[in-house]
Amino acid sequence: MSTKVSDHILERLRAWGVEQVFGYPGDGINGLLAAWGRAEDQPRFIQSRHEEMSAFEAVGYAKFSGRLGVCVATSGPGAIHLLNGLYDAKLDHVPVLAIVGQTDRTAMGGSYQQEVDLHTLYKDVASEFVETVTVPEQLPNVLDRAIRTAYARRCPTALIIPGDVQELDYSPPTHEFKMVPSSLGMSDYTATPTDDALRRAADVLNAGDKVAVLVGQGAAGAVAEVREIAEMLGAGVAKALLGKDVLSDELPYVTGPIGLLGSRPSYELMRDCDTLLTIGSSFPYTQFMPDFGKARGVQIDIDPHMIGMRYPYEVNLVGDAQATLRRLIPLLKADRGGREWYDTVCANVKRWHETMDRRAGLAADPINPEYVARALDRLLPDDAILTSDSGSVANWYARHITMRPGMRGSLSGTLATMGPGVPYAIGAKFAHPDRPVFALVGDGAMQMNGLAEMITAAKYRDRWSDPRLVVAVWNNQDLNQVTWEMRAMEGAPSFLPSQSLPDVRYAEFARSLGLTGIRVEKPEDVEAGWRAALQADGPCVIEFLTDPAVPPIPPHASWEQMEATAASILKGDADRGSMIKQGLKAKVQEFLPGRDKH
């Protein structure tokens, strides 16, 4: 039997080490599906409930494995459905390849069924590389280039393959004019700045008395070096949310998350520092960084396209974080004198942890959502992988989950889209089938995407050597983050027709699939519920009935935000009574004296 174009595509994916492809079938990729049958499901086809979930699963797989995520969909509608997940990959700099079908070449331009101008559609989301395959000789070059580009540029790329091309006999490019041959693989490479640039950066850092370090996901490969430079400089270290798992939160100088979902110590670190070192982060919220002109700055980033943004840095070092720090550290002064700044940072961190304990312990109606996350934090295994959805649950993930060495966590950082929590977790399970995975999601995201994707979890549960996939749902029957944003940013009361959600029985749905389902309605049952979920022999949905009146407003909220919230109460917010009570109770925790005087 002759080798078809579709056979060659799967063969080339296997040669690149691709082990699974996340997708959904359709007649626009019938040729590929037939090839999968001939290839005995190698690489494995992982079927989601919706193409958007396929893309999210590919992103989750790529984020937690460091390898290429691959998703596949049919023409027109299937290709369109992939877009949200692919934009998530684009904005969070994740290597993902999308392979999509197209109507036959003979019908293109004829307003044919499911015909969409996919090249134009994908030109933005896959701006680094998108190509339509029209003849077999384009392969393997375009496939190899798409994969190499995805890795090198840390981005999504796309191949569009018309249905009739998939079924053509494969013939490789020949040694002649206007043919483009290709070869497999690419070596690892390391970019580092010049010696002069490193000396200038060292001069800035050596001159600082109050140094702050901000790390993002780009610092993940430089954990030891980040610790060394922070301790040499007596610095505090704040973390962008995509960099939450870079450094252990048990270190006394790690101030935790920064920004709207951040901690007070991170806010104070940025407010009071005189020098800022940013490593592998493009944190966009300038208002949470030092005032312009108050602090000198150095940035390290591997991407020249992203360097020099967000803050007026004095020195911009283009290079790999680990390699750059290794060359920078010997240029720094080891003996820096007093440690007042370091001691202040550590004291602020200690007080923040005490504040979070008190806030989680406050009574609510029925369950304090902060307590749900705090109770999980104490029970998490050392090798846990966590995904968080967008919404108010991201606040509790950011502030209450203590990352320890070996733990991993992520969420939709820059796009901040709803709905990736559960598919990310499924992608993580395929990346690490031997590790427990926890998805922290709100009820809105669970209704949007999570419920259907639990069917996917049930379908593939036997593929995972560690059966634990725990999906935790904060059920407050409110689109809570947007509700609070309306109150704080717009001074508007909650608009119930848009914000109120039905009370779905998530645990019952899980049980209907043959999975474990747990519903927790009282605070005294929270810890026991978590323990039962951890002991489940397969995927588990645990839902907590939480109080929507517990505010996710940052602890350093401005007076303007608080006044806007008060104004919304006066305008008749449906939940104004409990909101006032919970807001005041939570706020006062910041000003209570700690067990130790600072």
N, C-alpha and C positions, 0 to 999 in steps of 0.2 A: 504493500500500500504506500502511495506517495505521501510525503510530509506536506501538510497544509500550512498555510500562514499561521493559523490558530495553533497548530501543533508546535511550530517553531517558537511562538510567543511563550508558551508554557515551558518549553525546553530552556529558553533563555532565562526566564524567571528562576527556574531551578538552578541554572548555572550561576546566577547571582546570589544564591542562597536564600531565596524567598521560600518560606515554608507554608504560608497560608495567605489567602486572598479573601478579603471581606467583600461580599457582594450580594446581589439579588438578581434573579434571572429575568430574561425578557427576550423577545424574538430578535432584537437588534444585536444580540451576542450569541445567537444559536450556534454559530460556528465555533465559538470559544467553548461553549458548554459541551458540544460534541467532542471537542478535543480533550476536555477534562475527563470525559468518560473513557476515551482511549488511553489517557495517561493515568488511569486508576486513581483519580483525585489527588494528583501531585503537581503543584502544591495544593494543599487542601483548600477546598471552597467552603468558606464559612458563611452560612446563609443568615442574614439578619431579617427583621420584619419590614424594613424600609431602607431605601438607599442612603438616606441621610445617616441612619445608624451605622451602615457599612462604612461610611467615611469617618464618623466619630470613632468607630472601633479601630480603624486603621490608624487614626491619630493617637488613640490611647496606646495601641500596640507600639507605635514608633516612640512615643514619649517614654514609655517604661522599659523598652528593650534597647533603645539607641539604634535600632535597625530600621530599614525602609518599611513603611506601611503601604500596603497595596489594596486598592478597592476597585471594583468593577461594576458597571451598570449598563443597562441597555441604552438605546438612543433616546432622543427627545426627553420624555418625562423622567426616565431613570437618571440620565445625565444631569438634568436640572436638579433633581433631588440631592445629588451629591454635593451641591455647591456650598451649603452652610458648613459642613464638616471640612471641606477643602479650604474655605476661608479661615476657619479656625486654625488649620495647619499653617496657612500663609502668615497669619498675624502672630502666631506663637513660634514660628520658625522651626517647623517640624518636617522631616523628609517623608513625603507621601507621593505615590504614583497612582493616578486614576487612569483606568483603561475603559473607554466607553465605545459603544457601538454607534453606527450611523446608518441611515437608509442606503440601499445599494447605489452605486455610482450612476447606474442608468436612470435612476429616479431623482437624483439630486437636482435641485433647481426647479422641480415640478410641483412644488407645494404638496408633496406626498405625505401620506400618513406618518405622523411622529417625526417629520423632518423639521429640524431646528438648526439654525446656523451655529453649530457647536463650536467652531473655531473662534467665531466672534464672541460667543457666550463665555468661553473659557480663557479668552485673551487676557483678562485681568487677573482672575484667581490663579491661573497657571502662567503668569506673565514671564517667568524665567524660561519656560519651555513648554510649548504646546504644538503638536504636529498631527496632521491628518495623513494616514498611510493610504496611498492610492495604488502602489505596485509592490510586489513582494521584495524587490531589490532594495527598497528603503530600509528593510530590516536586515541585519540587526542594529544598524547604526542608530536609528531614531530611538529604539528601545534602550540601548546602552546609554545614549546621551541623556535620555529622560531620567534614568536612574542615577547616573553620575551627577547630573545637575541637581537633582533632589538632595543628594548627599552633600554636595559641595556648597550649595547655596542655602541648604536647610529650608526647603520650600516644597510646595506641591508642584508637580508637573503632570502633563496629560498627554495621552495618545488617543486619537479618534480613529476608529477602524471600521470602515463601511462593511456591511454584512457580506457582500459578495467578495470583498477582498479577503475576509477571514477564511473563505473556502477555496481560494486559489492555491495551486501547487506552489510550495515555497521554492524559490531559486535565489541563491545568495548573490550579492553584488560581485561583478566580475572585474578583472584587471584591465579596465579601459576607461576612456574619457567619460566624465559625468557619472561615474559610479563612486559611491562613498563606502569604503570598507570600514570595519570596526573590530575592536578587540575587547575582551572582557576585563573587568576589574579596574581598580584605581588604588594607588598606594595611599597610606596615611601621610599626612603632611602637617607641618607646624609652622605657623607664622609668628615672627617675633619682631619687636621694634628695633630701631637702630640704637647703638650705644649712646649717642648724643641725646636722643629722646629719653632714654632710661635715666641718664644723669639729670636731666632737667626735672623729670618726675620725682626723682629721689630728693632733689633740692627742695621741692615744694613740700614733700611729706616730712622731711627732716626739720623744716622750719615750723611745723605745726605743733601747737600745744594741746589742742582739743580735736583729735582726729576722729572722724566718723567714716565707717566703711559701709557701703551699700552693695549687696550681692544679689544677682539674679541667676537664672538658670544657666547662663554662660559660665558661671564659676563652679559648676557641678564637678568638673574634673580636677579641681584644684583645692580640695578640702584642706589638706595638710598645709598648703601654702597660704591659704586665707587665714587659717588659725595662727600660723607663724607670724605673718605680717601684722595681724591685729594685736597679737600679744607683744610684739616688738614696739609697736606704736602706742600701746596702751589705749587702743581704740575700742569703741563700741561698734557692733555689727548689726545693722538692720537688714531685713530681707524683703525683697519684692515677692509677691505671692508665688510666682513661678519658680522662685529660688527658695521656697520654704524648706525644702528637704536638703538644701546644700550643706547647712551647718546645724549641729545639734542645738536644740533649744535648752539643753541642760547646761551649756556653757554660761558662766555668770555674766559675761559681757555681751551676749546675744540678746538684742532688744526685741526681737520678733518682727512681726509684719509692719509694713509702713503704708500710709495712705488712709483712705476712707475706712478701710477694714483693719486699720493698724492698731498699734499699741501706743500708750502714752510714753513709755521710754523711747520708742523710735521717734516720736514727735519731738520730744525734748532733745534727743541726740542731734537731730537735724537743726533744731532751733538754736542750739547753743554751741555747735562746733565751729572751729575756725578753719578746718581743712576737711575736704570730702574726697574719698577714694571710691569710685564706682567700678565694680568688676562684673562684667557680663550681664548688665541690666540696662534696659531702655525704659525704666519706670517713667511714665509720662506725666505724672501729676506734680508739676513744678511747685505748686503751693505747699507741698509737703517736704520740699528740699530747702536748704539754707537760703536766706534772703540773698538776692544778687548783690555782689560786692562785699558780703560779710565773710565768705569762706573762699579759700583757694581750692582749686579742684584738679583732680587727675582722673581720667577715665581709661579703662582697659576694655576693649571689645575686639573680637576677631573679625567683625564685619565693618569695612570702611564706610559702607553705606549708612551704618547706624551710629558711627562715632561722632562725638562733638555735639550731640543733641541733648535737649532737656535742661542743660545747665551750662553756663559759660566756663567750661573747663579750661584751665591754663595749659595743660598738657594732655594730648589725646594719643594714647598708645594703641596702635592697631596690632593685635596679636592674640594668640591663644593664651587663655588666662593662666594656666599652669606654667607654660614655658616663660611667659613674661614675668610672672611673679618670681620664678626661680632666678632670673637674671636681675630682678630689681632688689630683692631682699638683701644681697651682699652689699648694696650701696647705701643701706639705711643705717642710722646710728643706733647701736644697741643700748647704750646708756643714755636714757632720756630724762633722768632726774625724777622729779616728783610724780606721784601717781594720783593726784587729787581728781583729775578728770576720770580716770579709770574707776576709781572708787565710787565716784558719783554715779557713773553709768551703772555699775553693779548694784548699787543701792536702789536706784530707780527700777531696775529689773526685778529685784527682790520684792519691792513694794507692789509692783504690777501683778506679780504672781499671786500675792496675797489678796489683792483687789479682785482678781478673777475668781479666786476661790470663794470670796464673800458674795460676789455677784451670782455665781452659780448656785449658791446656797439660799438665795432669796426665794420666798414662797411665791407661787404664781398660780394661775387658774387655767387648766389644771396642773400643767407641768412647765417648769422654767426651761426654755429651749437651750439655755446655756448649760444647765445641769446635765442635759442629755449628752452633750459633747464632752463635758468635764468627766462624767462617769465613764465614758468610753476610753478617754485618754489614759486612765489608770489601768485599763485592762488590755490595751493593745499589745499584740506580740511584737517582738523586736524586729521581725522581718515583714511587718505589715506594709501593704500598699494601700493608699487612700486616694479616692477621687472625690472631689466636691463639685456640686452643681453650682450654678449662679443663683443669686437670691440671698435672702437673709442667712441661709445655712452657711454660706461662704464666710460670713462674719464669725460664726462659731467655730468653723474649721480653722480659720486664720488665728483666732485668739486662744482657743482652748486645746488644740491638739499639739502636744509636745513632740516634736520630731527628735528621734534619737538616731544614733549612727546605724545605718543599714535600712532605715525606714524610707519609704518613697511616698510622694504625694504630688498631685497636680490637679488643675482645673482649667477651664477656658479662660486664659489670662487676658488677652488683649481684646478679643471679640466679645468675651463675657456673655456668650450665648446661653440661653436656657437649653437644658436637655442632654448635655453630654455625660452627666455623672454615671448613669448606668452603662451606656455603651463604652465609655472609657474603661470602666471596671471590667467589662467583658474582654476588651482588647488587652488589658493588663493580665487577665488570667491566661490568655493565649501566649503572652510574652513570658509569663512566670507561672506556669501551672502548678508549681510546687509551693506557692506562697499564698497566704490569706489576703483577700482583697476586700476593702470596705468602700462602699459608695454612700456618700452623705448627700441626700437630696431633699428638696422641699416637695410639698404635695403638688404644687403647680408643675414642676418639672417631671414628677412621677406620672402625672396625668398626661403630660405632653408626649413623653417618650418612654418613660421607664416601665410602665405596665406591659406594653407589648413586648419590650425587649427582655422581660423576664421569661418569655416563651423561648427566646434564644438561649438564655442561661439554662433553662430546663433541657433544651435540645442537646446541649454540648456538655452537660455536667460530668459525664463519664470520661471526658478528655483530660480532666484536671486531677493530678495526683493529690493535691491538697484540695478537698472539696469545698472549702469555705469561701463563699462569695456572699457577703452580708450587705444587703441594701437597706439602709436606714432612712425612714421617711419622717420628716418633721411635719406632722399633720396639724396645721392651724387654720385650715379652711380660708386662707387669705394669701393673695399674691403679695407677700409681706414686705419685700424689699422696695417694690414700687410704691406700696402704700406709705412707707416711711419716707421715701424720697419725695412724694407729693406733699407730705406734712412739712418736712424739713426744708426742702428746696423751693417749693411753690407756695407754701403757706396755705395749702388747700386741704380740706378734709377728705377722708377716704370716700371714694366714689364706688359704692357697693356693687352696682351692676358690672363694673369692670374688675373689681378686686376680690369679690367673694367667690369661693370655690365650694363645690359640693363635697360632702364628707364621704369619700370612697373607702370601702373596706379593703385596704391594701393587703392585709394579712390573709383575709379570706381568699382573695384572688390568688395569692401565692399557693395557698393550700389546694385550690382547685387545679393547679398545675402539678400537684404532687410534691411541692416544695414545702419548706418550713415557713409558717406564718405566725408572727407574734404581735399582739396588739397590747400596748402599755398605756393605761389610762390614768394611773396614779403615780406620784413621784416616788413613793416607797417601793414601787416595782421596777424602777428604771434599771438599777444595777443587775437585778436578777434577770431581767429581760435581755440585757447585753450578754450575760453569761450563757444564757440558753442559746442565743444566736451564735456565739462562738463555739458551742458544742454541737451545732447542727451538722448533719452528715451530708450536706449539699447546700446549694443556694438557699438563702433565707431572706425574707422580707420582715423587718421589724419596724412597726410604726409607733410613734409616740404622739399622743394628743398634747400639743404644746400651746402656750399662751401667745397669741399674736400681739399682745400689748407690751411685751418685753422689747425695748427699743434696740435696734442694731446701730443706732447713731454712734459715731466714734466718740470715745471718752474725751477727746480734745475738741468737741464740737464748738463752733464759734457762737458768740452771743447772737449773731444774726440767724443762725440755724435754730437756736433754741427759741428765739422770738417768733420765727416763722411757725415753729411747731405749736407754740402757745396760741398764735393767731388761728391756726387750724382748729384748735380745740374750741375757741370762742365762736368759730363759724359753724360749730355743731357737728363735729366728728362723731360718727356712730359709736366709736369705742373710747370716747374722751375720758370717761371716769377711770377705767382701769389703766388707760395710757398714762394719765397724770401720776397715778399711784406708782406704777412700775418705773416710769422715767425718773421720778424723784428718788425712789429707793435705790435704783441702780447708780444714779449720779453721786449720791452721798457716799457710796462705798469708796470712791477715790480719795475722799478727804478724811476717812477714819484713820486713826493712828495705827501703824503696824505693830506687830508684837515686839519689834525692836525699834528703837529710835534711830533716825538717820540724821 
